[in-house]
């Protein structure tokens, strides 16, 4: 069985295959010919991107070598990449050579993609069997109607407005969509601050960098009342309910540990149903201990490295208030 054809873009929204040239991937800085077991059909809900300022690379089976395709039929063409739907892991990124004046790309995962027999294929694999964020179970029209209704219900709640106006309407966040649908996981972003300087932060980048964050960070700390108002009904009524602090649209939640602690305490006064989770860098273990004592059920710790010297080194952002450290 032949590998899928290479695909390119004309830069105007049109994507097409290059006959006789096979798709390639990139591992670090080297082009790679993927194996058949590296390929899956493009998952439902994935996005395709044109990558400007770059020359697309594929594999020529006749020449047994990787080739660059800067033009096709006399017109300039560009590499194409896939941003896969949630629950999937990239195996190889899109293959290209970056030109010296290329713009910096936003912080997404640009996966290698090809075309065969009417189907896009990507170099990826599914790593999470949970379907709670599968976009094939999310009807856009239904979500839109539900979001409008929920916004009216919580018209004076800043956290609810943030989740609907930014996360649902602007970014299409699957977790926020599930909040308005009243099912599964409800996100509870709380912290505008962070005590880590992750290069790949998706919600805040230094002012002097050319890298653009892929979404805006929450700009306020919700009150305990705002958090409880949406968390308790979700836990009481949603199937398989989870409420989760520490989202992509915030900083480090442990920096507002007092607010979260009191919120968990009040939530558990009203309902024992469901799971209360936090996603965190775990830089404040004493705060984690306090949260566990009042009812935190689940914690997911993010690590940039398994090396002790790096784990223990926290880079303080210049925009982090000293009072929050």
C-alpha positions in Angstrom: 0.0 0.0 0.0 1.3 3.4 -1.0 1.6 6.3 1.5 -0.7 9.3 1.0 0.2 12.1 -1.3 1.8 15.3 -0.1 -0.6 18.2 0.2 0.1 21.9 -0.2 -1.8 25.2 0.0 -2.1 28.0 -2.5 -2.2 30.5 0.4 -5.8 31.4 -0.5 -7.6 28.7 1.4 -7.3 25.9 -1.2 -5.5 22.6 -0.4 -4.5 20.1 -3.0 -2.3 17.0 -3.4 1.0 16.8 -5.4 0.8 13.6 -7.5 3.7 11.2 -7.3 5.1 13.0 -4.2 4.5 11.2 -0.9 3.8 13.0 2.4 6.7 13.4 4.8 7.0 14.2 8.4 9.7 16.0 10.5 11.4 14.7 13.6 13.3 17.7 15.2 15.1 19.1 12.2 15.2 16.0 9.9 12.6 14.9 7.4 11.1 11.5 8.0 9.2 9.0 5.8 6.3 7.8 8.0 5.3 4.2 8.3 1.7 3.1 7.6 1.2 2.4 11.3 2.0 6.0 12.0 -1.0 7.2 10.1 -4.7 7.7 11.1 -7.5 9.4 9.3 -7.7 13.1 10.2 -9.8 13.1 13.4 -13.2 14.8 13.3 -13.0 18.4 14.5 -9.3 18.9 13.5 -8.1 22.0 11.8 -5.9 22.5 8.7 -3.4 25.3 8.6 -1.3 27.0 5.8 2.2 27.7 7.0 3.5 30.9 5.4 7.2 31.7 4.9 8.0 28.1 4.6 8.8 25.6 1.7 6.9 22.3 1.8 8.8 19.1 1.8 7.8 15.6 0.5 9.3 12.4 -0.6 9.9 11.4 -4.2 9.7 7.6 -4.4 11.3 7.6 -7.9 14.4 9.5 -6.7 14.4 7.8 -3.3 14.9 11.2 -1.6 13.2 14.1 0.1 12.3 17.0 -2.1 11.2 20.6 -1.7 8.1 21.9 -3.5 8.2 25.7 -3.5 6.0 26.0 -6.6 3.4 23.9 -8.5 2.3 24.7 -12.0 4.1 28.0 -11.8 2.4 29.2 -8.6 3.9 29.5 -5.1 2.6 26.9 -2.7 3.0 26.5 1.1 3.1 23.6 3.6 0.0 22.4 5.2 -0.4 21.1 8.8 -3.1 19.6 10.9 -4.0 20.6 14.4 -5.6 17.4 15.6 -8.7 17.3 17.8 -8.3 16.6 21.5 -7.2 13.2 22.8 -4.7 12.7 19.9 -0.9 12.8 20.0 1.3 14.1 17.2 4.0 11.7 16.0 5.6 13.9 13.3 5.2 17.6 12.6 4.7 19.0 9.1 7.8 18.8 6.9 9.1 22.1 5.6 12.1 24.4 5.4 11.7 27.7 7.1 12.7 30.8 5.2 14.7 33.5 6.9 11.9 36.0 6.9 9.2 33.6 7.9 6.6 34.8 10.5 6.6 33.1 13.9 3.7 30.6 14.1 1.2 30.6 16.9 1.5 28.0 19.6 -0.3 25.1 18.0 0.7 21.5 17.2 1.4 21.4 13.5 1.1 17.8 12.5 2.1 16.2 9.1 -0.8 15.6 6.8 -1.4 13.8 3.5 -4.2 12.8 1.1 -5.3 9.4 -0.2 -8.5 8.1 -1.7 -10.6 11.0 -0.6 -9.3 11.1 3.0 -6.8 13.3 4.8 -4.3 11.2 6.9 -2.1 12.5 9.7 0.9 11.2 11.6 -0.8 10.7 15.0 -2.4 8.3 17.4 -5.2 8.5 19.9 -4.0 8.4 23.5 -7.1 9.1 25.5 -10.2 6.9 25.0 -12.5 9.3 26.9 -15.0 10.9 24.6 -16.0 13.9 26.8 -14.2 16.4 24.4 -14.9 14.6 21.1 -16.2 17.3 18.7 -18.3 14.8 16.9 -20.6 14.8 19.9 -20.9 18.6 19.9 -23.5 20.2 17.6 -22.5 23.8 17.0 -26.1 25.1 16.7 -27.2 23.4 19.9 -24.1 24.7 21.8 -24.8 28.2 20.5 -28.4 28.1 21.8 -27.5 26.6 25.1 -24.7 29.1 25.6 -27.1 32.1 25.1 -29.5 30.5 27.7 -26.7 29.9 30.2 -25.3 33.4 29.8 -28.7 34.8 30.7 -29.0 32.5 33.7 -25.7 33.7 35.1 -25.8 37.3 33.8 -24.1 38.8 36.8 -21.4 36.1 37.1 -18.1 37.2 35.6 -16.7 33.6 35.5 -19.7 32.3 33.5 -19.4 35.3 31.1 -15.7 34.5 30.6 -16.4 30.9 29.9 -19.1 31.7 27.4 -17.9 34.9 25.6 -14.2 33.9 25.4 -14.0 30.1 25.8 -17.2 29.0 23.9 -17.8 31.8 21.4 -14.3 32.9 20.7 -12.1 29.8 21.1 -14.5 26.9 20.9 -13.0 25.3 24.0 -14.4 21.7 24.3 -14.5 21.9 28.1 -16.4 25.2 28.1 -18.8 23.8 25.6 -19.5 20.9 27.9 -20.2 23.4 30.7 -23.0 25.0 28.7 -24.3 21.6 27.7 -24.4 20.6 31.4 -22.3 17.5 31.1 -18.9 16.0 32.1 -16.1 18.5 32.9 -16.8 22.1 33.8 -13.7 24.4 33.7 -13.1 26.8 36.6 -10.3 29.2 35.6 -9.3 31.3 38.6 -5.7 32.7 38.4 -4.4 35.6 36.2 -0.9 35.0 37.7 1.8 32.4 37.2 5.1 31.6 38.9 6.5 29.7 36.0 8.1 30.9 32.8 7.1 28.2 30.3 8.4 29.0 26.8 5.3 27.4 25.3 2.7 29.1 27.5 -0.5 29.3 25.5 -2.1 32.1 27.5 0.6 34.7 28.2 3.9 35.6 26.5 6.3 38.4 27.4 5.7 41.7 25.7 9.1 41.7 24.0 8.7 38.3 22.3 7.5 37.7 18.7 5.6 34.6 19.9 1.8 35.0 20.2 -0.2 33.3 22.9 -3.0 31.3 21.3 -5.6 32.6 23.7 -6.1 35.4 26.2 -5.7 34.7 29.9 -8.4 35.4 32.4 -7.9 38.9 33.8 -9.6 38.7 37.2 -9.9 36.4 40.2 -13.4 35.0 40.5 -15.1 35.3 43.8 -16.0 32.3 45.8 -19.6 33.0 45.1 -19.0 33.1 41.3 -17.2 29.8 41.4 -19.8 28.1 43.6 -22.7 29.4 41.6 -21.8 27.5 38.5 -19.9 24.5 40.1 -22.6 23.2 42.4 -25.4 22.9 39.8 -22.9 21.2 37.4 -21.9 18.7 40.0 -25.5 18.1 41.1 -27.0 17.6 37.6 -24.3 16.7 35.0 -23.6 13.1 34.0 -20.1 12.0 35.2 -19.5 15.5 36.6 -16.1 17.1 37.1 -15.2 20.7 38.0 -11.6 21.6 37.3 -9.4 24.4 38.4 -6.2 25.1 36.3 -7.2 25.7 32.7 -5.4 26.8 29.5 -6.9 30.3 29.9 -5.2 31.0 33.3 -1.9 30.9 35.1 -1.1 28.8 38.2 -4.2 28.2 40.3 -2.2 27.5 43.5 -1.4 31.3 43.6 -5.0 31.9 44.4 -5.2 29.0 46.8 -7.2 30.8 49.4 -10.0 31.4 47.0 -10.0 27.8 45.7 -9.8 26.5 49.2 -12.9 28.4 50.3 -14.7 27.5 47.1 -14.1 23.8 47.6 -15.2 24.0 51.2 -18.4 25.7 50.2 -19.0 23.3 47.2 -18.7 20.3 49.5 -21.1 21.9 52.0 -23.7 21.8 49.3 -23.0 18.6 47.4 -20.8 15.5 47.7 -21.5 14.5 44.1 -18.8 14.5 41.4 -15.1 15.1 41.2 -13.2 18.3 42.1 -9.9 18.4 40.1 -7.0 20.8 39.8 -4.4 21.0 37.1 -1.2 22.6 38.5 2.6 22.8 38.5 2.4 21.7 42.2 4.9 24.5 43.2 3.1 25.1 46.5 2.7 21.7 48.2 1.4 23.3 51.4 -1.5 24.7 49.4 -2.2 21.4 47.8 -2.3 19.8 51.2 -4.9 22.4 52.4 -7.0 21.8 49.3 -7.0 18.0 49.8 -8.1 18.5 53.4 -11.2 20.4 52.4 -12.3 18.1 49.6 -10.1 18.1 46.5 -10.5 14.7 44.8 -8.0 14.8 41.9 -4.8 16.5 40.9 -2.9 16.5 37.6 0.7 17.8 37.9 2.4 19.2 34.8 6.2 18.9 34.5 8.4 20.4 31.8 11.2 18.0 32.8 11.8 14.9 35.0 15.2 16.3 36.0 15.3 17.3 39.7 17.4 20.4 39.1 14.9 21.7 36.5 11.8 20.8 38.4 13.1 22.7 41.5 14.0 25.8 39.4 11.0 28.1 39.1 11.4 31.0 36.7 9.5 34.1 38.0 7.8 36.1 35.4 8.4 39.9 35.5 4.7 40.5 35.4 4.0 38.3 38.5 3.2 40.5 41.6 5.7 39.8 44.4 2.7 39.4 46.8 1.6 36.4 44.9 4.9 34.4 45.1 
